[in-house]
Amino acid sequence: QTQTLQVRAHDGTEWGDYASMTITTAAANTKPKFSLTIPTLSINQWTRYGVSGFTSVYSDTDGDSATKYELKASSSGHLFRTPGIGKFDAVGGQEITPLDFALLEVKGKFAQTQTLQVRAHDGTEWGD
C-alpha cells in the first residue's frame, strides 16, 4: 500500500509550505516451498537433473521465482557437479544459481544412503 503524507512546520508566527512524502508498505513475503527427488543411483555414474526421476517441485504463493538454491549434506557421500561450480560434496552447504541447478548432476561414489537438505530462495528469504 502507498500513501502520500503532507507535513508543514510552524515557526511560532506562521506556517511554512507543505512538503510531501510517500510512505509505502510492502506486502509480507511468503517463504517458497521446495522439494527435490533424487532416484536410486548407479555407482560411479552421473545422473543429470530432469532424467530418471531426478526432479524438483518449487512453489511460491507470491509468484516469486527462485533466485538461488542450496544443497547441504552433513557428511561426505555423493558427489554433485554443475558447470559454474564444478564438483562438490555439499558438506556444510553449497548455493547454486537457477542456471546451474537446471544443469545439476549427481554421482553415487559407493553404495550408501545420504540425507541431503535442500532449500530455495525467492529473492527475499529462504524456504524451510
C-alpha positions in Angstrom: 0.0 0.0 0.0 1.2 3.5 -0.8 0.1 6.7 0.9 1.2 10.3 0.5 1.7 12.3 3.6 2.0 16.1 3.7 3.8 17.9 6.5 4.5 21.5 7.3 6.2 23.4 10.2 5.1 26.4 12.2 7.8 28.8 13.5 5.6 30.4 16.1 4.5 33.1 13.7 3.3 31.4 10.5 3.1 28.1 8.7 5.6 27.0 6.1 4.8 25.3 2.8 3.7 21.7 2.8 6.3 19.1 2.0 5.1 15.8 0.6 6.4 12.3 1.3 5.3 8.9 0.1 5.1 6.0 2.5 5.0 2.5 1.1 4.2 -0.6 3.0 5.2 -3.8 1.1 3.1 -6.9 1.4 4.6 -9.6 3.6 6.6 -12.2 1.8 5.7 -15.9 1.9 8.6 -18.3 2.0 8.9 -20.5 -1.0 8.4 -24.3 -0.8 10.9 -26.6 -2.5 11.4 -30.4 -2.6 13.9 -32.4 -4.5 13.7 -36.1 -5.5 16.9 -38.0 -6.3 16.4 -41.5 -7.6 18.5 -44.5 -6.6 21.8 -44.0 -8.3 24.2 -46.3 -10.0 27.7 -46.3 -8.5 30.2 -44.1 -10.5 27.6 -42.9 -13.0 26.5 -39.2 -13.2 22.7 -38.7 -13.3 21.5 -35.3 -14.7 18.6 -33.3 -13.2 15.4 -33.9 -15.2 16.4 -37.5 -16.0 15.4 -40.9 -14.4 13.2 -39.3 -11.7 15.7 -36.7 -10.6 13.1 -33.9 -10.2 12.0 -31.0 -8.1 8.9 -29.0 -7.1 9.1 -25.3 -6.4 6.2 -23.1 -5.4 5.8 -19.6 -4.1 2.4 -18.2 -3.3 3.7 -14.6 -4.1 4.6 -15.7 -7.6 8.4 -15.1 -7.0 10.8 -17.2 -9.0 13.7 -18.9 -7.3 16.8 -16.8 -7.2 19.1 -19.5 -5.8 19.1 -23.0 -4.3 21.1 -24.6 -1.5 22.1 -28.3 -1.1 23.5 -29.2 2.3 24.9 -32.5 3.4 26.1 -33.2 7.0 28.7 -35.7 5.8 30.6 -36.6 2.6 28.9 -39.1 0.3 27.5 -38.4 -3.1 29.2 -36.1 -5.5 27.5 -33.2 -7.3 28.5 -31.2 -10.3 27.4 -28.1 -12.1 29.1 -26.1 -15.0 29.5 -23.0 -12.8 30.9 -24.6 -9.7 32.4 -27.9 -10.9 32.4 -30.9 -8.5 31.3 -30.5 -4.8 30.1 -32.7 -2.0 27.6 -30.2 -0.4 29.1 -30.7 3.1 28.2 -27.6 5.0 26.1 -26.3 2.2 26.5 -25.2 -1.4 24.5 -22.4 -3.0 23.6 -22.9 -6.7 22.2 -20.4 -9.2 19.0 -21.4 -11.1 21.0 -21.9 -14.3 23.4 -24.3 -12.5 20.5 -26.0 -10.8 19.0 -26.8 -14.1 22.2 -28.5 -15.1 22.9 -30.2 -11.8 24.3 -33.8 -11.9 24.8 -36.2 -9.0 27.0 -39.3 -8.8 26.9 -42.2 -6.4 30.5 -42.8 -5.2 29.7 -46.1 -3.4 26.6 -47.9 -2.0 25.1 -45.7 0.7 22.1 -43.7 1.8 22.7 -40.0 2.4 20.4 -37.3 3.8 20.5 -34.1 1.9 18.8 -30.8 3.0 17.6 -28.6 0.1 16.0 -25.2 0.1 15.2 -22.4 -2.4 15.5 -18.6 -2.0 12.8 -16.3 -3.6 14.9 -13.1 -3.6 13.7 -12.2 -0.2 14.1 -15.2 2.0 14.9 -18.9 2.2 12.2 -21.5 2.3 12.3 -24.1 5.1 
